Amino acid sequence: MVAVLVVAAASVVAALLDRPALAATGLLALVALGLLVVLDLRSRLAILDRRVRRRRSPGGGSAADLRATVAELEAGLAAATHLNARLDDLSRASYRQSLREHVRTFRTEDRLGRPTKSAALQLPYKLRTLELAASHGVAVPDIYAVWPDVDSIDLSALPDSFVVKADGGAGSVAVFPLRRQADGRYERVGASGDVSEEELRERIRSLGRAARAPFFAEELLHAADGGPIPDDVKCYMFYGEVGHVLLRRVGEHGRASSIRVKFVDENGVDYGVVAPGRPHDPTIPVPDSLPRMLEVARHLSRAVGLPFCRVDLYDTSKGIVLGEITRAPNGGNARFTEGHDELLGRRWLEGSARLQADLSAGRPAGPLFGTLADLRLYPPDERPRSPVNFGRTVVDCSQWCR
């Protein structure tokens, strides 16, 4: 506003001094400044109008709302301060922080391009994991066929029920339990709907990097009690010792909202709600075979050669069978209550210390294959980073795996 008055005064003086060009320039500047003032006033009025509307709306912008917002921010700040203090304290431990550092490490190993020397980089390959387990005498599903790419998938020679999987891919997005129907289509076991062979191929293609070749068909396992899909028994293992066991029940395959969980200790005692946001179901039964399952998990976790892995097992009509071994559950994003996070964090530190002691005593680095089977599931592949070319360290399990 002051600028407008100054320009106006200058224009008047220029006109009195018989300087028409200068006066005209001043008038143009005056008009421009006037427009700016009008636009500024309109902007300020719009802001004021929004503030008035918020105050007039029910509960909007009230003192109570402001106090609630401040309290929420203060609580968040207090929680963050507490967490930072805990993580800075060398006498404390955190599973989440250890897991995320673990993920950073194997991602760096991947960039180095030497998977044959890394235990963590071999775990994402499902067929490789089955080969490892079989070499230690652990039961695995029968493998009916292995295909190098999506276009090669051929279901015609398979039994009436089976599971199609991708060798690389996390979670159950690339897992398809199927049963042949009379019309030549395939029922989705444990889920609604059916698919044709070509529709299955298209679904796999649509997954992109979430379903990496090769692809294979394996035996459809049945629960020990005769149910169509056995409960998952996911053992969080710290180089030979149990952290906890996740019992996971799936209501409908592929529908995350149907999943219920229960976390128990090695004796089957329920930890209660230790994973906020995950539906806890205390009615999920602890399998009678849990002690034998944990012996299998202890053995395999030592053979893998990492401070932590999750060993997924099934209690089936044919006994205890391996599902897979996972290096970073939930992609490294799992959250537990503070006390449980610290419990698992301490187990991680202890597992790491045991592994380092074994390495110092002569344990070969990386996964250790046993001598009880020599399962070879991969088709020939000339790429050096293909699992078929990883190589194997074969040992007698009596020293390092038991």
C-alpha positions in Angstrom: 0.0 0.0 0.0 2.9 2.4 0.8 4.4 1.6 -2.6 1.2 2.6 -4.3 1.1 6.0 -2.6 4.8 6.6 -3.4 4.3 5.9 -7.1 1.1 8.0 -7.2 2.9 10.9 -5.7 5.8 10.6 -8.1 3.4 10.6 -11.1 1.8 13.8 -9.9 5.1 15.5 -9.5 6.2 14.4 -13.0 3.0 15.8 -14.5 3.5 19.2 -12.7 7.1 19.3 -14.0 5.8 18.8 -17.6 7.4 15.3 -17.9 4.5 13.4 -19.7 6.5 10.3 -20.5 7.6 9.8 -16.9 4.1 10.5 -15.7 2.7 7.9 -18.1 5.2 5.3 -16.8 4.2 6.1 -13.3 0.6 5.6 -14.1 1.2 2.2 -15.6 3.2 1.3 -12.5 0.4 2.5 -10.4 -2.1 0.4 -12.2 0.1 -2.7 -11.9 0.7 -2.2 -8.2 -3.0 -1.7 -7.8 -3.7 -5.0 -9.4 -1.2 -6.7 -7.1 -2.8 -5.1 -4.1 -6.2 -6.4 -5.2 -4.9 -9.9 -5.7 -3.2 -9.9 -2.4 -6.4 -8.7 -0.7 -8.4 -11.5 -2.4 -5.9 -14.1 -1.3 -6.0 -12.9 2.3 -9.8 -12.8 2.3 -9.9 -16.4 1.0 -7.6 -17.6 3.8 -9.7 -15.7 6.3 -12.9 -17.3 4.8 -11.4 -20.8 5.2 -10.5 -20.2 8.8 -14.0 -18.9 9.6 -15.6 -21.9 7.9 -13.4 -24.3 9.9 -14.4 -22.6 13.1 -18.0 -22.7 12.1 -17.9 -26.4 11.3 -18.9 -28.8 14.1 -15.8 -29.3 16.3 -13.5 -27.9 13.6 -10.6 -25.9 14.8 -11.9 -25.8 18.4 -9.6 -25.5 21.4 -10.4 -29.2 22.2 -9.2 -30.2 18.8 -6.0 -28.2 19.1 -5.3 -29.8 22.5 -5.9 -33.3 21.1 -3.5 -32.6 18.2 -0.8 -31.3 20.5 -1.3 -34.3 22.8 -1.0 -36.7 19.8 2.2 -34.9 18.6 3.7 -35.0 22.1 3.0 -38.7 22.5 4.6 -39.4 19.1 7.7 -37.4 20.1 7.9 -39.2 23.5 7.6 -42.6 21.8 10.3 -41.7 19.2 12.6 -40.4 22.0 12.1 -43.6 24.0 12.8 -45.8 20.9 16.0 -43.8 20.1 17.2 -44.1 23.6 16.6 -47.9 23.6 18.4 -48.4 20.3 21.4 -46.3 21.5 21.7 -48.4 24.7 24.3 -51.1 24.0 22.7 -53.2 26.8 19.5 -53.5 24.9 18.6 -55.4 21.7 16.0 -55.1 18.9 14.9 -57.8 16.4 13.5 -55.2 14.0 16.8 -53.3 13.9 18.8 -56.5 13.5 16.5 -57.7 10.7 16.7 -54.4 8.8 20.5 -54.4 9.1 20.4 -58.0 7.8 18.4 -56.8 4.8 20.8 -54.0 4.1 23.7 -56.5 4.2 22.3 -59.0 1.7 21.2 -56.2 -0.6 24.8 -55.1 -0.6 26.0 -58.7 -1.3 23.6 -58.8 -4.2 25.2 -55.7 -5.7 28.6 -57.3 -5.4 27.2 -60.1 -7.7 28.6 -63.2 -5.9 25.6 -65.2 -4.7 27.6 -68.5 -4.5 29.4 -67.1 -1.5 26.3 -65.8 0.3 24.0 -67.8 2.4 21.3 -65.1 2.4 21.3 -64.8 -1.4 20.6 -68.5 -1.9 17.5 -68.6 0.3 15.0 -66.9 -2.0 15.2 -69.8 -4.5 12.5 -72.3 -3.4 13.8 -75.3 -5.3 17.3 -74.7 -3.9 15.9 -74.7 -0.4 14.1 -78.0 -1.1 17.4 -79.5 -2.4 19.1 -78.4 0.8 16.4 -79.8 3.1 16.3 -83.2 1.3 20.0 -83.5 1.7 19.5 -83.5 5.4 16.8 -86.1 5.3 13.9 -83.6 5.7 10.7 -84.5 3.8 9.8 -82.1 0.9 6.8 -82.1 -1.4 7.1 -84.3 -4.5 8.1 -82.2 -7.6 6.1 -83.1 -10.7 7.5 -80.7 -13.2 9.9 -77.8 -13.6 9.5 -75.3 -16.5 12.1 -72.7 -17.5 9.6 -70.0 -18.4 5.8 -69.2 -18.3 5.2 -70.3 -21.9 6.5 -73.8 -21.1 4.0 -74.4 -18.4 2.0 -77.6 -19.3 -0.5 -79.0 -16.8 -1.7 -81.9 -19.0 0.5 -84.6 -17.6 0.2 -83.6 -13.9 -2.0 -85.4 -11.3 -5.5 -84.1 -10.7 -4.3 -81.9 -7.8 -1.1 -80.0 -7.4 0.5 -76.6 -6.6 2.1 -74.3 -9.2 4.8 -72.0 -7.8 7.5 -69.6 -9.0 11.0 -70.3 -7.8 11.6 -66.7 -6.9 9.0 -64.5 -5.2 7.9 -63.6 -1.7 4.7 -64.4 0.0 1.9 -66.4 -1.5 1.2 -64.2 -4.6 2.9 -66.8 -6.9 1.4 -69.9 -5.3 -1.5 -71.6 -7.0 -3.1 -74.7 -5.4 -5.2 -76.3 -8.2 -7.5 -79.3 -8.8 -8.5 -80.5 -12.3 -12.2 -80.3 -13.1 -14.2 -82.4 -15.6 -14.4 -79.4 -18.0 -10.6 -79.1 -18.3 -10.5 -76.0 -16.1 -8.8 -76.0 -12.6 -10.4 -75.3 -9.3 -8.5 -73.0 -7.0 -8.1 -75.1 -3.9 -8.9 -73.1 -0.7 -10.2 -70.2 -2.7 -13.2 -69.3 -4.9 -13.2 -69.5 -8.7 -11.3 -71.5 -11.3 -8.8 -70.9 -14.1 -7.8 -72.3 -17.4 -4.2 -73.2 -18.2 -3.8 -70.0 -20.3 -5.5 -67.9 -17.6 -3.0 -69.3 -15.1 -0.1 -68.3 -17.4 -1.5 -64.8 -17.8 -1.9 -64.4 -14.0 1.8 -65.4 -13.5 2.9 -63.0 -16.3 1.0 -60.2 -14.6 3.0 -60.6 -11.4 6.2 -59.5 -13.1 9.2 -59.6 -10.8 7.0 -61.0 -8.0 7.1 -64.4 -9.8 10.5 -65.3 -11.2 11.4 -68.3 -13.3 11.7 -71.3 -13.3 8.2 -72.4 -12.4 7.3 -75.7 -11.0 4.4 -78.0 -9.9 4.6 -79.8 -6.6 2.5 -82.1 -4.6 -0.7 -80.6 -3.0 -0.2 -81.3 0.7 -3.1 -82.2 3.0 -3.4 -81.4 6.7 -2.8 -84.3 9.2 -6.4 -84.1 10.2 -7.6 -84.4 6.6 -8.2 -80.7 5.9 -7.5 -79.3 2.4 -4.7 -76.9 3.5 -2.5 -77.5 6.5 -1.8 -74.7 8.9 1.6 -73.0 8.5 4.0 -73.6 11.4 6.6 -70.8 11.0 9.6 -71.2 13.2 11.7 -68.1 13.9 15.1 -69.6 14.3 18.4 -68.1 15.6 21.1 -70.5 14.5 19.8 -73.5 16.3 17.6 -71.9 18.9 13.9 -71.0 18.8 12.7 -67.4 19.0 9.0 -68.1 18.7 6.7 -70.1 16.5 4.0 -68.4 14.4 0.9 -70.6 13.9 -0.9 -69.3 10.8 -4.3 -70.3 9.7 -5.6 -69.2 6.2 -9.4 -69.0 5.8 -9.2 -68.5 2.0 -6.0 -68.8 0.0 -4.8 -65.5 -1.5 -7.1 -63.4 0.8 -5.0 -61.7 3.4 -8.0 -60.6 5.5 -8.8 -64.3 6.2 -5.5 -65.0 7.9 -5.4 -65.5 11.7 -2.2 -66.0 13.8 -1.0 -67.2 17.1 2.6 -66.8 18.5 3.8 -69.4 20.9 7.1 -70.4 22.5 8.9 -73.6 22.0 6.6 -75.4 24.5 3.5 -74.2 22.7 2.6 -71.5 25.3 0.7 -68.6 23.8 2.6 -65.3 23.9 -0.7 -63.4 23.4 -0.9 -60.2 21.3 2.7 -59.4 20.5 2.2 -58.4 16.9 0.0 -55.3 16.8 -2.3 -55.2 13.7 -2.2 -58.9 13.1 -5.4 -60.8 14.0 -4.6 -63.0 17.0 -6.6 -66.2 17.3 -6.0 -68.1 20.6 -8.1 -71.0 19.4 -5.6 -72.1 16.7 -4.4 -75.5 18.0 -0.7 -76.2 18.7 0.2 -79.3 16.7 1.1 -82.4 18.7 4.2 -82.7 16.4 5.6 -79.3 17.5 8.6 -80.8 19.4 9.6 -82.8 16.3 9.0 -79.9 14.0 11.3 -77.7 16.1 14.1 -80.4 15.9 13.8 -80.2 12.1 13.9 -76.3 12.3 16.9 -76.3 14.6 18.8 -78.6 12.3 18.0 -76.7 9.1 18.8 -73.3 10.7 22.3 -74.5 11.6 22.7 -75.8 8.0 21.6 -72.5 6.5 24.5 -70.6 8.1 22.8 -67.4 9.0 22.2 -65.9 12.5 18.5 -65.8 11.7 16.0 -67.5 9.3 12.4 -68.6 9.4 11.8 -72.3 8.7 8.2 -72.9 7.5 6.9 -76.4 8.1 3.6 -78.3 7.6 2.1 -81.1 9.7 0.6 -83.2 6.9 -0.9 -86.6 6.2 2.6 -87.7 5.1 4.3 -86.3 8.2 6.4 -83.1 8.7 7.2 -81.5 5.4 9.2 -78.4 4.6 7.4 -75.4 3.0 10.3 -73.0 2.6 13.0 -71.1 4.4 12.8 -67.3 4.6 15.6 -64.9 5.2 13.5 -61.7 6.0 9.9 -62.3 7.0 7.5 -59.4 5.9 10.4 -57.9 3.9 12.1 -56.8 7.0 9.1 -54.7 8.1 7.7 -56.9 11.0 6.8 -55.0 14.2 6.4 -56.5 17.6 5.6 -55.1 21.0 8.7 -53.6 22.7 9.3 -56.4 25.1 8.9 -59.1 22.4 11.1 -57.2 20.0 13.8 -57.1 22.7 13.4 -60.8 23.4 13.9 -61.7 19.7 16.7 -59.2 19.5 18.6 -60.9 22.2 18.0 -64.3 20.5 19.5 -62.8 17.3 22.6 -61.6 19.1 23.1 -65.0 20.7 22.6 -66.8 17.4 25.1 -64.5 15.7 27.6 -65.2 18.5 27.1 -69.0 18.2 27.6 -68.8 14.4 30.8 -66.8 14.7 32.1 -69.3 17.2 31.5 -72.2 14.8 33.1 -70.3 11.9 36.1 -69.7 14.1 36.2 -73.4 14.9 36.3 -74.4 11.3 32.7 -74.5 10.0 32.6 -73.8 6.3 30.8 -70.5 5.4 27.5 -70.6 3.7 24.8 -73.3 3.4 25.9 -76.8 4.3 24.4 -79.7 2.3 24.0 -83.1 4.0 24.7 -86.5 2.6 21.3 -88.2 2.8 20.0 -87.2 -0.7 21.3 -85.5 -3.8 18.2 -83.9 -5.2 18.8 -81.8 -8.4 15.7 -79.9 -9.5 16.9 -77.1 -11.8 17.0 -77.4 -15.6 20.4 -76.6 -17.2 21.2 -72.9 -17.3 24.4 -71.2 -18.5 24.0 -68.1 -16.5 26.6 -68.0 -13.7 24.1 -66.6 -11.2 21.5 -69.3 -11.8 20.9 -71.5 -8.7 22.0 -74.6 -10.7 25.5 -73.2 -10.8 25.8 -72.1 -7.2 27.8 -75.2 -6.1 27.5 -77.1 -2.9 29.4 -77.6 0.3 28.6 -81.1 1.4 29.5 -82.2 5.0 28.6 -84.8 7.5 26.0 -83.1 9.7 27.2 -84.6 12.9 29.5 -81.7 13.7 27.8 -78.5 12.5 24.1 -79.2 12.1 23.1 -81.0 15.3 
